[in-house]
Amino acid sequence: MANLGIDSGSDARGLAPGVYIRERGPTPGTETATGIPLFVGFVESPTVAGGESNEDGPKAERLASWEQFSHMVGHPRAGSFLGYAVRGFFENGGRRCVVLPLSVPEKAGTATESLARALRRVFQPEMYRLDRKGLRGVLDDIDEVDLVCVPDIMINDIRQSAQGRRTVLELQQQVLDYCGDMGERFAILDGWPHDPAHAGGHVAGARRHWQDLVSSDGALYGPWMLVRSLHGSGTAWVPPCGHIAGVYARTDAQVGFHKAPANEVVDGVMDVQVEITQQEQGQLNDVGVNYVVSFPRRGIRVWGARTLSQHRKWRYVNVRRIFLTLVRWIKHHMDDVAFEENAPALWDQTRERVTSFCYELFKRGALKGMTPEEGFFVKCDAELNPLEEREAGKVICEIGLAPLAPAEFIMIQITRSAAGTTVVTAGGA
């Protein structure tokens, strides 16, 4: 929405005295909400406001507390980890989340086939682009999330099937591809649970799991954790993604998304499924598997902040999230300049806005250097926008950030056109 200014008309423009309306473009703030996950999982039958059954298909629900879950989302399917993940998120400092509940009728095929097919419809990139009247429409309405958690990829009906490990890895890679396709979201994935029959093999298993997943837009966490049951007394072993998402949200709120969400206490957890040695921790850290570790007198803590990227520039969760948040901010705060005259005035406006965001990052301590010039640069000028680019309707702005780790510039080029926003980063995934 454009701002309207009142002008008395008594300035040096030579206008007659009177009242004149002068339109000004909005001045976007530099804040953008982070630490808001999208949870996807299975329920017996999704509900709508008032607790009635929702027969029109999945509908995303926005929650501000765990107490809203049963009323707004429904009852989790038997064996589902969705409720545990959402509760763990709020127990660890999460404030807002979005839940997409999926209901799968048992009409045809095995439970494994039905559940896996339901998840593919949400995250498979081809379906995401083509299914506009179905789940694409649901996802289009969800623009506030920056994290993605799918705990029910690990539901027993999928994980313990004949092709369980292959199906889990396939679905997890689809979640990673979805986040990459969106260009502004980060996946928190769960490692395989420990099998007591293979004592001592959890490190090798975790390394194999990591080797089959490739993306800079996600991280893998283990081991599973012991929590109190959702169904009265008792306990349950659950995958960690929901609790980890809460740690992300808490760290974002207390410090900022530029801080690594590690060496942070995990609340609501009684024990971890696997105790690892310092040597094993080093082996896991070397391949980017993040573990939750129980420390004497220090509690249960997240002990790792590595992505699944094989490129060293995108090795750390916080570094990747800095760039993803920058992309989100640009997409959400630059729409008002679309269709403006592609000229120096527009380049100046674009450069000034992006510089304001980057300067806030620098002030927060997210970037290296003693001066802003050492921490970032923003370029949007005639050199980047020659005639052929302008005639194609594009405005190109080049941004360089120097995150604290690693301490070198990572290049990102953002192009705005009528077709949308295109992001090109050095090094790819």
C-alpha positions as CSV (number, residue, x, y, z in Angstrom):
1,M,0.0,0.0,0.0
2,A,1.4,3.4,-1.0
3,N,1.8,6.1,1.5
4,L,0.1,9.4,0.9
5,G,1.7,12.7,1.9
6,I,0.0,16.1,2.2
7,D,1.7,19.0,0.4
8,S,0.7,22.6,1.1
9,G,1.8,23.6,-2.4
10,S,3.9,26.5,-1.1
11,D,7.2,25.0,-2.1
12,A,9.5,26.2,-4.9
13,R,7.6,24.3,-7.7
14,G,5.6,27.4,-8.5
15,L,2.2,25.7,-7.8
16,A,-0.8,27.7,-6.7
17,P,-1.5,27.6,-3.0
18,G,-3.7,24.6,-2.1
19,V,-3.6,21.0,-0.9
20,Y,-1.8,18.4,-3.1
21,I,-1.5,14.6,-2.7
22,R,2.0,13.2,-3.2
23,E,2.4,9.5,-3.4
24,R,5.4,7.8,-1.8
25,G,6.4,4.2,-2.0
26,P,6.4,2.3,1.3
27,T,9.6,2.1,3.3
28,P,10.0,-1.6,4.3
29,G,11.3,-2.4,7.7
30,T,14.4,-4.6,8.0
31,E,12.8,-7.2,10.3
32,T,11.5,-10.4,8.9
33,A,9.9,-13.2,11.0
34,T,12.0,-16.4,11.2
35,G,11.8,-19.6,13.2
36,I,8.3,-20.4,11.9
37,P,8.1,-24.1,10.8
38,L,5.7,-25.9,8.5
39,F,4.8,-29.3,10.0
40,V,3.3,-32.0,7.8
41,G,1.9,-35.2,9.2
42,F,-1.0,-37.5,9.4
43,V,-4.2,-37.2,11.3
44,E,-7.3,-39.5,11.5
45,S,-9.5,-36.7,10.0
46,P,-8.6,-33.0,9.8
47,T,-10.9,-30.6,11.6
48,V,-12.1,-27.2,10.9
49,A,-13.1,-24.4,13.3
50,G,-15.5,-25.7,15.8
51,G,-14.0,-29.2,15.7
52,E,-16.1,-30.5,12.7
53,S,-14.5,-32.9,10.2
54,N,-13.0,-31.3,7.2
55,E,-13.9,-33.3,4.1
56,D,-12.6,-30.8,1.5
57,G,-9.0,-31.9,1.8
58,P,-6.0,-30.6,3.8
59,K,-6.1,-27.1,5.2
60,A,-3.1,-25.4,6.7
61,E,-3.7,-24.4,10.3
62,R,-1.7,-21.7,12.1
63,L,-1.0,-22.4,15.8
64,A,0.2,-20.1,18.5
65,S,0.3,-22.7,21.3
66,W,0.3,-26.5,21.8
67,E,-3.2,-26.3,23.4
68,Q,-4.7,-25.3,20.0
69,F,-3.5,-28.5,18.3
70,S,-6.3,-30.9,19.1
71,H,-9.0,-28.3,18.4
72,M,-7.6,-26.9,15.1
73,V,-5.7,-29.9,13.7
74,G,-7.4,-33.0,14.8
75,H,-6.3,-36.3,16.3
76,P,-3.0,-37.8,15.1
77,R,-3.1,-41.0,13.2
78,A,-2.0,-44.1,15.1
79,G,1.8,-44.1,15.1
80,S,2.1,-40.5,13.9
81,F,4.8,-38.3,15.3
82,L,3.1,-35.1,14.2
83,G,1.7,-34.3,17.7
84,Y,5.0,-35.0,19.4
85,A,6.8,-32.7,17.0
86,V,4.5,-29.8,17.4
87,R,4.5,-30.1,21.2
88,G,8.3,-30.3,21.2
89,F,8.4,-27.1,19.2
90,F,6.4,-25.1,21.7
91,E,8.2,-26.7,24.6
92,N,11.5,-25.3,23.3
93,G,10.4,-21.7,22.8
94,G,8.5,-21.9,19.5
95,R,5.9,-19.2,19.2
96,R,4.1,-19.8,15.9
97,C,3.9,-22.7,13.5
98,V,1.8,-23.9,10.6
99,V,0.5,-27.4,10.4
100,L,-0.7,-29.2,7.2
101,P,-2.6,-32.3,8.4
102,L,-3.0,-35.1,5.9
103,S,-5.7,-37.7,6.1
104,V,-5.3,-40.9,4.1
105,P,-8.4,-43.2,3.7
106,E,-7.6,-46.9,3.6
107,K,-9.3,-47.6,0.3
108,A,-6.7,-49.1,-2.0
109,G,-3.1,-50.2,-1.7
110,T,-1.1,-50.7,1.4
111,A,-0.8,-48.1,4.2
112,T,2.8,-47.6,3.1
113,E,1.8,-46.7,-0.5
114,S,-1.0,-44.5,0.7
115,L,1.1,-42.5,3.2
116,A,4.1,-42.1,0.9
117,R,1.8,-41.0,-2.0
118,A,0.2,-38.4,0.2
119,L,3.6,-36.9,1.1
120,R,4.8,-36.9,-2.5
121,R,1.8,-34.8,-3.5
122,V,3.0,-32.2,-1.1
123,F,6.7,-32.0,-1.8
124,Q,7.5,-33.5,-5.1
125,P,8.6,-30.5,-7.2
126,E,6.8,-31.5,-10.3
127,M,3.5,-31.9,-8.4
128,Y,4.1,-28.7,-6.6
129,R,4.3,-26.8,-9.8
130,L,1.4,-28.5,-11.6
131,D,-1.2,-29.3,-9.0
132,R,-2.5,-25.7,-8.7
133,K,-6.1,-26.6,-7.8
134,G,-5.0,-29.0,-5.1
135,L,-2.1,-28.8,-2.6
136,R,-0.4,-26.1,-4.6
137,G,-3.2,-23.8,-3.7
138,V,-2.8,-24.8,0.0
139,L,0.9,-24.1,-0.1
140,D,0.5,-20.8,-1.9
141,D,-1.3,-19.4,1.1
142,I,1.6,-20.3,3.4
143,D,4.1,-17.5,3.0
144,E,5.3,-16.9,6.5
145,V,7.2,-20.2,7.2
146,D,11.0,-20.6,6.8
147,L,11.4,-24.1,8.2
148,V,10.0,-27.4,7.1
149,C,9.5,-30.5,9.3
150,V,8.0,-33.8,8.2
151,P,8.3,-36.1,11.2
152,D,5.9,-38.7,9.7
153,I,8.3,-39.7,7.0
154,M,9.5,-41.8,9.9
155,I,6.1,-43.3,10.7
156,N,6.3,-47.1,11.2
157,D,4.1,-47.9,8.2
158,I,6.7,-46.3,6.0
159,R,9.9,-46.9,7.8
160,Q,9.3,-50.6,8.6
161,S,8.1,-51.6,5.1
162,A,10.0,-53.7,2.7
163,Q,11.4,-50.7,0.9
164,G,11.4,-48.5,4.1
165,R,14.9,-47.1,4.0
166,R,14.7,-46.3,0.3
167,T,11.3,-44.7,0.7
168,V,12.4,-42.6,3.6
169,L,15.4,-41.3,1.8
170,E,13.4,-40.6,-1.4
171,L,10.8,-38.6,0.6
172,Q,13.5,-36.7,2.6
173,Q,15.2,-35.7,-0.7
174,Q,11.9,-34.5,-2.0
175,V,11.5,-32.2,1.0
176,L,15.0,-30.9,0.4
177,D,14.2,-30.4,-3.3
178,Y,11.0,-28.6,-2.4
179,C,12.9,-26.2,-0.1
180,G,15.4,-25.6,-2.9
181,D,12.6,-25.0,-5.3
182,M,11.1,-22.4,-3.0
183,G,14.4,-20.7,-2.5
184,E,13.7,-19.5,1.0
185,R,13.0,-22.5,3.3
186,F,15.2,-24.8,5.3
187,A,14.4,-28.4,6.1
188,I,15.0,-30.1,9.5
189,L,15.3,-33.8,8.9
190,D,15.4,-36.8,11.2
191,G,18.0,-39.5,11.3
192,W,17.2,-43.2,11.4
193,P,16.4,-44.6,14.8
194,H,19.0,-46.8,16.6
195,D,18.5,-50.5,16.3
196,P,19.8,-52.2,19.5
197,A,20.4,-55.4,17.5
198,H,23.2,-53.5,15.7
199,A,25.0,-52.1,18.7
200,G,27.9,-49.8,17.8
201,G,26.7,-49.3,14.3
202,H,24.8,-46.1,14.7
203,V,27.6,-43.9,13.5
204,A,28.1,-45.9,10.3
205,G,24.3,-45.9,9.8
206,A,24.1,-42.1,10.3
207,R,27.0,-41.6,7.8
208,R,25.3,-43.7,5.2
209,H,22.1,-41.8,5.7
210,W,23.9,-38.5,5.2
211,Q,25.7,-39.7,2.0
212,D,22.4,-40.4,0.3
213,L,21.1,-36.8,0.9
214,V,22.5,-33.8,-0.9
215,S,21.3,-30.2,-0.3
216,S,22.4,-26.9,1.2
217,D,18.8,-26.3,2.2
218,G,18.5,-28.8,5.1
219,A,20.1,-30.4,8.0
220,L,20.0,-33.9,9.5
221,Y,19.6,-34.5,13.2
222,G,19.8,-37.6,15.5
223,P,19.3,-39.5,17.7
224,W,15.7,-40.1,18.6
225,M,14.6,-38.9,22.0
226,L,12.5,-40.2,24.9
227,V,9.6,-38.0,25.8
228,R,6.4,-38.4,27.8
229,S,3.5,-39.9,25.9
230,L,0.7,-37.9,24.4
231,H,-1.7,-40.6,25.5
232,G,-1.8,-40.6,29.3
233,S,1.1,-42.0,31.3
234,G,4.1,-43.6,29.7
235,T,6.9,-42.6,27.4
236,A,7.7,-42.7,23.7
237,W,10.8,-42.6,21.4
238,V,10.3,-39.8,18.8
239,P,12.3,-38.2,16.0
240,P,13.9,-34.9,17.0
241,C,12.8,-32.5,14.3
242,G,10.1,-30.7,16.2
243,H,12.2,-30.1,19.3
244,I,15.1,-28.9,17.1
245,A,12.7,-26.5,15.3
246,G,11.8,-25.0,18.7
247,V,15.5,-24.5,19.4
248,Y,15.9,-22.7,16.1
249,A,12.9,-20.5,17.0
250,R,14.2,-19.8,20.5
251,T,17.7,-18.9,19.2
252,D,16.2,-16.6,16.6
253,A,14.2,-14.8,19.2
254,Q,16.9,-14.4,21.8
255,V,19.9,-13.7,19.5
256,G,19.0,-13.8,15.8
257,F,18.9,-16.2,12.8
258,H,22.6,-15.5,12.3
259,K,23.5,-17.5,15.4
260,A,24.1,-21.2,15.0
261,P,21.3,-23.1,16.8
262,A,23.8,-25.3,18.6
263,N,25.1,-25.8,22.2
264,E,21.4,-25.1,23.2
265,V,19.5,-27.1,25.8
266,V,16.6,-29.2,24.4
267,D,13.6,-29.1,26.8
268,G,10.9,-31.7,27.2
269,V,13.3,-34.6,26.7
270,M,14.1,-37.3,29.2
271,D,16.9,-39.2,27.4
272,V,18.5,-39.7,24.0
273,Q,18.4,-43.1,22.3
274,V,22.2,-43.2,21.7
275,E,25.1,-42.0,23.8
276,I,28.1,-41.2,21.6
277,T,31.8,-40.7,22.4
278,Q,33.8,-37.6,21.5
279,Q,35.5,-39.6,18.8
280,E,32.1,-40.6,17.3
281,Q,30.9,-37.1,17.5
282,G,33.9,-36.0,15.5
283,Q,33.1,-38.6,12.8
284,L,29.5,-37.4,12.6
285,N,30.4,-33.8,12.6
286,D,32.8,-34.4,9.8
287,V,30.0,-35.5,7.4
288,G,27.4,-33.0,8.6
289,V,25.2,-35.2,10.9
290,N,24.1,-33.2,13.9
291,Y,23.5,-35.0,17.2
292,V,21.7,-34.2,20.4
293,V,24.1,-35.1,23.2
294,S,23.5,-35.6,26.9
295,F,26.2,-33.9,29.0
296,P,26.7,-34.4,32.7
297,R,25.5,-31.4,34.7
298,R,24.8,-29.5,31.4
299,G,21.7,-31.3,30.2
300,I,20.7,-32.5,26.8
301,R,22.0,-30.2,24.1
302,V,22.1,-29.8,20.3
303,W,25.7,-30.4,19.4
304,G,26.1,-29.6,15.8
305,A,25.0,-27.0,13.1
306,R,26.0,-28.5,9.8
307,T,23.9,-28.6,6.6
308,L,23.8,-31.5,4.2
309,S,25.7,-29.5,1.6
310,Q,29.0,-30.8,0.2
311,H,30.1,-27.3,-0.6
312,R,32.2,-25.7,2.1
313,K,30.6,-22.3,1.7
314,W,27.2,-23.7,2.7
315,R,28.5,-25.9,5.5
316,Y,26.9,-24.1,8.4
317,V,23.2,-23.9,9.2
318,N,23.3,-20.2,10.3
319,V,25.3,-19.1,7.2
320,R,22.8,-20.7,4.9
321,R,19.8,-19.2,6.8
322,I,21.3,-15.7,6.5
323,F,21.1,-15.9,2.8
324,L,17.7,-17.7,2.8
325,T,16.3,-14.9,5.0
326,L,17.7,-12.2,2.7
327,V,15.9,-13.8,-0.2
328,R,12.7,-14.0,1.8
329,W,13.0,-10.3,2.8
330,I,13.6,-9.3,-0.8
331,K,10.6,-11.3,-2.1
332,H,8.3,-9.9,0.6
333,H,9.5,-6.2,0.5
334,M,10.3,-5.4,-3.0
335,D,7.0,-6.1,-4.8
336,D,6.0,-2.4,-4.7
337,V,8.8,-1.5,-7.2
338,A,7.6,-3.9,-9.8
339,F,6.8,-2.1,-13.1
340,E,8.6,1.0,-12.0
341,E,10.7,2.7,-14.7
342,N,13.9,0.7,-15.1
343,A,16.3,3.6,-14.6
344,P,18.9,4.9,-12.2
345,A,16.3,6.0,-9.7
346,L,15.0,2.5,-9.4
347,W,18.5,1.1,-9.0
348,D,19.2,3.6,-6.3
349,Q,16.0,2.7,-4.5
350,T,16.8,-1.0,-4.7
351,R,20.3,-0.6,-3.5
352,E,19.3,1.6,-0.6
353,R,16.7,-0.9,0.6
354,V,18.9,-3.9,0.4
355,T,21.7,-2.0,2.0
356,S,19.5,-1.2,5.0
357,F,18.8,-4.9,5.5
358,C,22.5,-5.8,5.2
359,Y,23.5,-3.1,7.6
360,E,21.2,-4.4,10.2
361,L,22.8,-7.8,9.8
362,F,26.2,-6.1,10.3
363,K,25.0,-4.3,13.5
364,R,23.7,-7.6,14.9
365,G,27.1,-9.1,14.5
366,A,26.1,-11.5,11.8
367,L,28.9,-10.3,9.4
368,K,32.6,-10.1,9.8
369,G,34.7,-6.9,9.8
370,M,35.1,-3.7,11.7
371,T,33.2,-1.6,9.1
372,P,30.1,-2.3,7.0
373,E,32.4,-2.3,3.9
374,E,34.2,-5.3,5.3
375,G,31.0,-7.1,6.0
376,F,28.9,-6.7,2.8
377,F,28.4,-4.9,-0.5
378,V,25.4,-4.1,-2.6
379,K,25.6,-3.3,-6.2
380,C,22.8,-2.2,-8.5
381,D,23.9,0.0,-11.4
382,A,24.2,0.5,-15.1
383,E,27.0,-2.1,-15.4
384,L,24.8,-4.8,-14.0
385,N,21.7,-3.6,-15.9
386,P,22.7,-3.0,-19.5
387,L,20.2,-2.2,-22.2
388,E,19.5,-5.8,-23.1
389,E,18.6,-6.7,-19.5
390,R,16.4,-3.6,-19.1
391,E,14.6,-4.4,-22.3
392,A,14.0,-7.9,-20.9
393,G,12.2,-6.3,-17.9
394,K,14.9,-7.3,-15.4
395,V,16.5,-5.5,-12.6
396,I,19.7,-7.1,-11.3
397,C,21.2,-6.5,-7.9
398,E,24.4,-8.1,-6.8
399,I,25.0,-8.7,-3.1
400,G,28.0,-10.0,-1.2
401,L,28.0,-11.0,2.4
402,A,30.8,-12.1,4.6
403,P,29.3,-14.3,7.4
404,L,31.4,-15.0,10.4
405,A,32.0,-18.6,9.4
406,P,33.3,-19.1,6.8
407,A,35.1,-15.8,6.6
408,E,34.9,-15.1,2.9
409,F,32.4,-13.5,0.6
410,I,29.6,-15.7,-0.8
411,M,28.1,-14.2,-3.9
412,I,24.4,-14.0,-4.5
413,Q,22.7,-12.5,-7.5
414,I,19.0,-11.7,-7.4
415,T,17.1,-10.8,-10.5
416,R,13.6,-9.4,-10.3
417,S,11.3,-9.7,-13.4
418,A,7.7,-10.1,-14.3
419,A,8.2,-13.8,-14.0
420,G,9.3,-13.5,-10.4
421,T,12.6,-13.6,-8.5
422,T,15.6,-15.6,-9.7
423,V,18.5,-16.3,-7.3
424,V,21.9,-17.5,-8.4
425,T,24.5,-18.3,-5.8
426,A,28.2,-19.1,-6.3
427,G,28.9,-22.7,-5.8
428,G,25.4,-23.9,-6.2
429,A,24.2,-26.5,-3.7
